[in-house]
Amino acid sequence: MRRGAFSAAGLAAALSIALTACSSSSGPASSAPAGQGGGQGGTLVVGVTSDPDTLFPWKATQFTAVNVLQNLYGTLTEFDKDLNVVPGLAESWQAADDGRKLTFKLRQGVTFADGSAFDSKDAKDSLDKLRDEKTAAVAAASLASVKSVEAPDANTLVLELTGPDAALPANLASVNLAMLSSGDTEEKLNATPNGTGPFTLGKRVPSQSIALTRNDKYWGGEKAKAATVEFRVIPDESSIVSAMQSGNVQLAVFNDPLVAQTAGAGGTITVAKTPQLNYHALQLNAQHGDLKDVNVRLAIQCAIDRKQVLDTAALGEGEVTGPITAPAFKSDPNKRPCPGRDLAKAAEYLGKAGKPGGLTVKTIVSQGEYATSVNEAQNLKAQLAEAKINLELEVLESGAFVDRWVAADFDAAVALNGGRPDPDGSYGRYFTSKGNLNKVAGYSSPALDDLFAQGKATTDQAERKAIYDKVAAELEDNAAWIWLFAGYTYTATTAQVSGFVPMASGSLQYLRTTSVS
């Protein structure tokens, strides 16, 4: 569990990013008892606490939706188990000497779930639509360097860039940049997903279950082991443990270390702990009310003991973090203003803001998507009350929270955000002035725009680390958000399950290699 902080140095090599050319030759809900069948068959039931809020990959931000969709759709690049960038639907890619052109060779013989062939026309159409503001794709900023896309033949895709973009191969591995069939629409895909992934959509019962069926035409070297993977919605993690103990669920990923302890205590469930790039944060919207004043945001930052939040909400299982959690670029949380709680400094900042008597910050909290959210919020509320800052908490179910979050309809939000191996993928869409989620982030500056541009322009690891250290300093010095801690996920499996590989990104992509007996 989170009692030991994970080592950045120990994971740095494993999380290195391949930024140069790469090539490789491969890369319905069942009423039967869970796990029935074996070997190349059977139903694997995965317990989840929320139903996917969308089945359209370009707009998915909710964790369950992302985990389902990355098993239905394909991307030009992928991550392997160590988060190295490897071929996906593109079997190789090559950058021009000046870095202003990236040429992909696409796999041949790939088909979508509806049987139609995938080719460069689909890839060009997907990238063009992703770049179109009208699409409102959540990862559009990852393609900011792309000037134009050409498809000179069926198996070649050429991206003309405004300049070198070291982050682009890694960014293209996100399911938010999935390749879609040219004729498909958001409305159609929300009803019937049509991807190139290892599974296709089976039966869905809203708010109860969504089943994926093995795609026997999947391009990968091996087809999925399980005939069906069913995501079964069970509202809380403790109830999922009970379902596992009774044999109705075989796999689940927990956020709550106490639940994980309970699951592993009986001896019939194995629990694997995996350090995560995800980070817990109090997101502040610097475009709203009192939070427009940097002194108010700094007061909030100085009034919080992050270790207390970690200990209270997550049994101390994790480590206090700065903005960047990827080990190769990791931020030093001790370099922020008020690295430790300082109520006197918080009062000083409130005085500078003209708010010596305190203020109220309306704060949204998700209940259901991850287990520690409400406990985090309550601890933050108690701590900030001592600094005369009232967090007025509004607890929302997962779907409502995501809707409010995407609309930037909040002053503050208690959130668990997905981290990525490359800092540009983590934050370029949030904290650049043209980032498509900048409205949600609530903060940008010319200095950050310049730094993010510099970070993409070089492939030198040491130079990039120095640049993203400056990014972190800019974010912390202006208290854009309050970064709290990075923790673990706890993958629980029954004895019938083998072959699942937990990932530091939280991805469930290795459901394709998981078998159930």
DRENBA-450454 format. One line per 8 residues: for each residue x, y, z of C-alpha. Coordinates in steps of 0.1 Angstrom, whole numbers, plus 5000, padded with zeros to 4 digits. Layout:
residues N
X Y Z ~ ...
END
This chain:
residues 517
5000 5000 5000 ~ 5011 5036 5000 ~ 5033 5034 5031 ~ 5065 5036 5010 ~ 5070 5064 4985 ~ 5081 5051 4951 ~ 5115 5061 4937 ~ 5116 5084 4907
5151 5071 4899 ~ 5139 5035 4900 ~ 5113 5041 4874 ~ 5131 5067 4852 ~ 5146 5042 4828 ~ 5114 5022 4826 ~ 5094 5054 4817 ~ 5118 5067 4790
5102 5079 4758 ~ 5112 5067 4724 ~ 5112 5100 4704 ~ 5130 5088 4672 ~ 5120 5064 4645 ~ 5107 5030 4656 ~ 5095 4999 4639 ~ 5081 4965 4646
5063 4937 4628 ~ 5035 4934 4652 ~ 5027 4949 4679 ~ 4773 4908 4751 ~ 4771 4908 4790 ~ 4770 4872 4799 ~ 4746 4856 4824 ~ 4771 4827 4827
4790 4825 4860 ~ 4820 4847 4861 ~ 4851 4830 4847 ~ 4832 4802 4829 ~ 4854 4788 4802 ~ 4892 4788 4800 ~ 4922 4792 4779 ~ 4911 4811 4748
4876 4818 4760 ~ 4855 4826 4791 ~ 4842 4858 4805 ~ 4864 4880 4826 ~ 4844 4903 4848 ~ 4860 4936 4859 ~ 4845 4955 4888 ~ 4842 4993 4883
4825 5020 4903 ~ 4811 5041 4875 ~ 4795 5037 4841 ~ 4814 5052 4811 ~ 4800 5087 4805 ~ 4808 5086 4768 ~ 4818 5061 4742 ~ 4834 5087 4719
4872 5085 4724 ~ 4880 5120 4714 ~ 4860 5134 4743 ~ 4867 5108 4770 ~ 4881 5122 4803 ~ 4864 5099 4828 ~ 4887 5070 4839 ~ 4862 5042 4832
4854 5056 4798 ~ 4891 5058 4789 ~ 4898 5023 4801 ~ 4869 5008 4781 ~ 4877 5028 4749 ~ 4914 5020 4749 ~ 4904 4983 4745 ~ 4881 4992 4715
4902 5016 4696 ~ 4936 5019 4681 ~ 4962 5047 4680 ~ 4991 5054 4657 ~ 5016 5047 4685 ~ 5012 5028 4718 ~ 5029 5024 4751 ~ 5044 4991 4761
5043 4979 4797 ~ 5072 5002 4807 ~ 5056 5032 4789 ~ 5081 5032 4761 ~ 5066 5045 4728 ~ 5061 5015 4704 ~ 5043 5010 4671 ~ 5006 5008 4670
4986 5014 4638 ~ 5018 5029 4624 ~ 5044 5002 4621 ~ 5072 5028 4618 ~ 5078 5066 4617 ~ 5107 5088 4607 ~ 5114 5125 4614 ~ 5130 5147 4588
5164 5161 4596 ~ 5150 5195 4605 ~ 5122 5180 4625 ~ 5095 5197 4605 ~ 5081 5165 4589 ~ 5071 5132 4604 ~ 5063 5103 4581 ~ 5044 5072 4592
5042 5039 4575 ~ 5008 5024 4584 ~ 5001 4987 4589 ~ 4983 4969 4561 ~ 4954 4945 4566 ~ 4939 4964 4596 ~ 4901 4965 4597 ~ 4876 4983 4618
4849 4965 4638 ~ 4824 4969 4610 ~ 4848 4952 4586 ~ 4860 4982 4566 ~ 4897 4987 4560 ~ 4918 5012 4579 ~ 4942 5032 4557 ~ 4959 5066 4554
4926 5083 4544 ~ 4911 5074 4577 ~ 4942 5086 4596 ~ 4943 5119 4577 ~ 4906 5124 4583 ~ 4909 5116 4620 ~ 4938 5140 4625 ~ 4921 5168 4605
4889 5165 4625 ~ 4909 5163 4658 ~ 4926 5196 4649 ~ 4893 5213 4640 ~ 4880 5234 4669 ~ 4844 5224 4661 ~ 4852 5189 4671 ~ 4861 5200 4707
4885 5171 4711 ~ 4900 5170 4746 ~ 4936 5163 4733 ~ 4935 5187 4703 ~ 4964 5207 4718 ~ 4987 5176 4714 ~ 4985 5183 4677 ~ 4993 5220 4679
5025 5216 4660 ~ 5008 5199 4631 ~ 5005 5223 4601 ~ 4990 5199 4576 ~ 4984 5162 4571 ~ 4989 5144 4537 ~ 4982 5108 4526 ~ 5003 5103 4495
4993 5066 4493 ~ 4971 5042 4512 ~ 4999 5032 4537 ~ 5018 5065 4542 ~ 5008 5094 4564 ~ 5029 5127 4564 ~ 5026 5153 4591 ~ 5040 5187 4582
5050 5204 4614 ~ 5056 5241 4624 ~ 5088 5229 4641 ~ 5103 5199 4659 ~ 5079 5182 4683 ~ 5097 5157 4706 ~ 5064 5150 4725 ~ 5043 5141 4695
5050 5103 4692 ~ 5041 5099 4729 ~ 5011 5121 4726 ~ 4997 5101 4697 ~ 4995 5070 4720 ~ 4965 5085 4738 ~ 4931 5070 4731 ~ 4919 5106 4729
4937 5106 4696 ~ 4923 5073 4684 ~ 4920 5066 4647 ~ 4884 5065 4634 ~ 4868 5054 4602 ~ 4863 5084 4579 ~ 4825 5081 4577 ~ 4818 5078 4614
4803 5105 4636 ~ 4802 5112 4673 ~ 4765 5103 4675 ~ 4770 5070 4657 ~ 4801 5060 4678 ~ 4784 5068 4711 ~ 4758 5041 4701 ~ 4781 5017 4683
4819 5020 4687 ~ 4838 5011 4656 ~ 4875 5007 4664 ~ 4905 4986 4654 ~ 4912 4974 4690 ~ 4915 4939 4705 ~ 4878 4940 4714 ~ 4845 4951 4700
4814 4962 4718 ~ 4791 4935 4730 ~ 4760 4942 4751 ~ 4755 4973 4772 ~ 4731 4977 4800 ~ 4734 5014 4811 ~ 4745 5019 4847 ~ 4749 4982 4851
4774 4967 4827 ~ 4792 4970 4794 ~ 4806 4939 4777 ~ 4834 4937 4752 ~ 4838 4908 4728 ~ 4871 4895 4715 ~ 4880 4909 4680 ~ 4892 4879 4661
4903 4902 4632 ~ 4926 4922 4655 ~ 4958 4931 4638 ~ 4980 4923 4668 ~ 5002 4892 4669 ~ 4979 4875 4694 ~ 4942 4878 4698 ~ 4927 4886 4732
4927 4857 4756 ~ 4892 4862 4770 ~ 4862 4858 4748 ~ 4844 4885 4767 ~ 4854 4912 4791 ~ 4825 4926 4811 ~ 4829 4959 4830 ~ 4803 4955 4858
4792 4987 4876 ~ 4793 4983 4914 ~ 4789 5016 4932 ~ 4817 5013 4958 ~ 4850 4995 4961 ~ 4841 4976 4993 ~ 4811 4961 4974 ~ 4834 4950 4946
4856 4931 4972 ~ 4824 4913 4983 ~ 4816 4905 4947 ~ 4851 4891 4942 ~ 4849 4870 4973 ~ 4816 4855 4961 ~ 4831 4847 4927 ~ 4811 4872 4906
4840 4895 4898 ~ 4876 4884 4890 ~ 4895 4917 4885 ~ 4893 4952 4899 ~ 4916 4982 4903 ~ 4912 5000 4937 ~ 4923 5035 4947 ~ 4915 5031 4984
4944 5014 5003 ~ 4921 5003 5031 ~ 4899 4985 5007 ~ 4930 4969 4991 ~ 4941 4957 5025 ~ 4907 4942 5031 ~ 4907 4925 4998 ~ 4941 4909 5003
4935 4898 5039 ~ 4915 4867 5032 ~ 4941 4850 5010 ~ 4918 4843 4981 ~ 4925 4876 4963 ~ 4959 4887 4952 ~ 4966 4925 4953 ~ 4994 4941 4933
5005 4977 4942 ~ 5016 4999 4913 ~ 5030 5034 4916 ~ 5011 5059 4894 ~ 5017 5089 4873 ~ 4982 5101 4883 ~ 4982 5129 4908 ~ 4957 5143 4933
4952 5180 4932 ~ 4930 5209 4943 ~ 4924 5226 4910 ~ 4919 5263 4912 ~ 4901 5283 4885 ~ 4921 5315 4883 ~ 4894 5331 4861 ~ 4868 5329 4888
4861 5355 4915 ~ 4886 5358 4944 ~ 4908 5332 4928 ~ 4918 5357 4901 ~ 4942 5372 4927 ~ 4974 5352 4929 ~ 4977 5361 4966 ~ 4944 5343 4973
4958 5312 4955 ~ 4991 5314 4973 ~ 4972 5317 5006 ~ 4954 5284 4999 ~ 4987 5268 4989 ~ 5004 5279 5021 ~ 4975 5268 5043 ~ 4976 5231 5032
4997 5203 5048 ~ 4998 5179 5018 ~ 5012 5151 5039 ~ 4982 5154 5062 ~ 4959 5150 5032 ~ 4978 5119 5021 ~ 4978 5104 5056 ~ 4942 5111 5062
4927 5101 5029 ~ 4951 5074 5017 ~ 4968 5060 5048 ~ 5000 5077 5039 ~ 5003 5054 5008 ~ 5021 5076 4983 ~ 5043 5107 4982 ~ 5037 5145 4982
5042 5156 4946 ~ 5048 5187 4925 ~ 5032 5192 4891 ~ 5052 5167 4870 ~ 5051 5131 4882 ~ 5069 5113 4853 ~ 5102 5102 4868 ~ 5124 5114 4840
5110 5150 4845 ~ 5099 5148 4881 ~ 5092 5181 4900 ~ 5107 5188 4934 ~ 5079 5197 4957 ~ 5103 5213 4981 ~ 5109 5241 4956 ~ 5074 5255 4958
5064 5285 4979 ~ 5055 5272 5013 ~ 5068 5236 5009 ~ 5054 5231 5044 ~ 5022 5244 5059 ~ 5026 5280 5070 ~ 4995 5296 5084 ~ 5012 5329 5091
5023 5332 5055 ~ 4987 5323 5044 ~ 4974 5351 5065 ~ 5000 5375 5050 ~ 4988 5366 5015 ~ 4952 5370 5024 ~ 4961 5405 5037 ~ 4978 5414 5004
4946 5403 4987 ~ 4925 5425 5009 ~ 4908 5395 5024 ~ 4921 5394 5060 ~ 4887 5382 5072 ~ 4888 5352 5049 ~ 4867 5340 5019 ~ 4846 5312 5005
4856 5290 4976 ~ 4829 5268 4960 ~ 4844 5234 4954 ~ 4831 5204 4934 ~ 4840 5169 4944 ~ 4834 5136 4926 ~ 4819 5107 4945 ~ 4823 5074 4929
4850 5077 4903 ~ 4878 5073 4928 ~ 4875 5063 4964 ~ 4895 5089 4983 ~ 4879 5120 4969 ~ 4855 5129 4996 ~ 4880 5122 5024 ~ 4905 5145 5006
4879 5172 5003 ~ 4869 5170 5040 ~ 4905 5172 5051 ~ 4912 5201 5029 ~ 4881 5219 5042 ~ 4892 5214 5078 ~ 4927 5226 5072 ~ 4917 5257 5052
4891 5266 5078 ~ 4920 5273 5101 ~ 4932 5299 5076 ~ 4897 5315 5074 ~ 4892 5300 5039 ~ 4859 5281 5036 ~ 4857 5253 5010 ~ 4820 5251 5003
4819 5215 4991 ~ 4794 5202 4964 ~ 4796 5165 4961 ~ 4785 5152 4927 ~ 4782 5118 4911 ~ 4809 5110 4885 ~ 4790 5120 4853 ~ 4778 5153 4868
4813 5161 4880 ~ 4828 5155 4846 ~ 4802 5177 4830 ~ 4808 5206 4854 ~ 4846 5201 4851 ~ 4847 5202 4813 ~ 4825 5233 4813 ~ 4849 5249 4839
4818 5255 4860 ~ 4836 5256 4893 ~ 4859 5278 4915 ~ 4879 5248 4927 ~ 4877 5210 4921 ~ 4891 5181 4941 ~ 4904 5159 4913 ~ 4925 5129 4904
4942 5137 4871 ~ 4958 5112 4848 ~ 4995 5117 4844 ~ 5015 5109 4813 ~ 5051 5099 4806 ~ 5057 5132 4787 ~ 5050 5165 4804 ~ 5037 5181 4773
5010 5154 4771 ~ 5002 5160 4807 ~ 4999 5198 4807 ~ 5002 5213 4772 ~ 4964 5212 4767 ~ 4958 5228 4801 ~ 4984 5256 4807 ~ 4991 5270 4772
4969 5299 4761 ~ 4956 5280 4731 ~ 4953 5247 4749 ~ 4919 5232 4744 ~ 4915 5226 4781 ~ 4929 5260 4792 ~ 4894 5271 4802 ~ 4893 5242 4827
4928 5249 4839 ~ 4920 5285 4844 ~ 4956 5297 4841 ~ 4981 5305 4813 ~ 5009 5330 4807 ~ 5033 5340 4778 ~ 5061 5325 4798 ~ 5044 5291 4799
5036 5293 4762 ~ 5072 5298 4755 ~ 5084 5271 4778 ~ 5061 5245 4764 ~ 5072 5254 4729 ~ 5109 5250 4740 ~ 5101 5216 4756 ~ 5088 5202 4723
5116 5217 4702 ~ 5144 5196 4715 ~ 5149 5158 4720 ~ 5178 5163 4745 ~ 5166 5148 4777 ~ 5187 5171 4800 ~ 5175 5202 4782 ~ 5139 5191 4784
5142 5183 4821 ~ 5155 5219 4827 ~ 5127 5234 4807 ~ 5100 5215 4825 ~ 5115 5224 4858 ~ 5108 5260 4848 ~ 5073 5250 4838 ~ 5068 5235 4873
5082 5266 4890 ~ 5059 5289 4870 ~ 5029 5268 4880 ~ 5038 5266 4916 ~ 5049 5302 4920 ~ 5015 5313 4907 ~ 4996 5285 4926 ~ 4978 5276 4894
4966 5245 4911 ~ 4975 5229 4944 ~ 4993 5196 4937 ~ 4989 5172 4966 ~ 5002 5137 4962 ~ 5007 5108 4939 ~ 4997 5074 4950 ~ 4992 5038 4939
4966 5017 4923 ~ 4959 4982 4937 ~ 4951 4956 4912 ~ 4930 4928 4928 ~ 4927 4894 4910 ~ 4912 4861 4919 ~ 4931 4828 4914 ~ 4914 4822 4881
4931 4853 4865 ~ 4965 4854 4848 ~ 4984 4875 4824 ~ 4972 4910 4834 ~ 4999 4937 4835 ~ 4993 4968 4857 ~ 5007 5000 4843 ~ 5020 5032 4860
4997 5052 4836 ~ 4966 5033 4851 ~ 4959 5019 4816 ~ 4940 4986 4814 ~ 4953 4979 4779 ~ 4967 4945 4790 ~ 4932 4931 4794 ~ 4940 4917 4759
4966 4894 4775 ~ 4945 4884 4805 ~ 4930 4849 4806 ~ 4905 4835 4830 ~ 4900 4798 4839
END
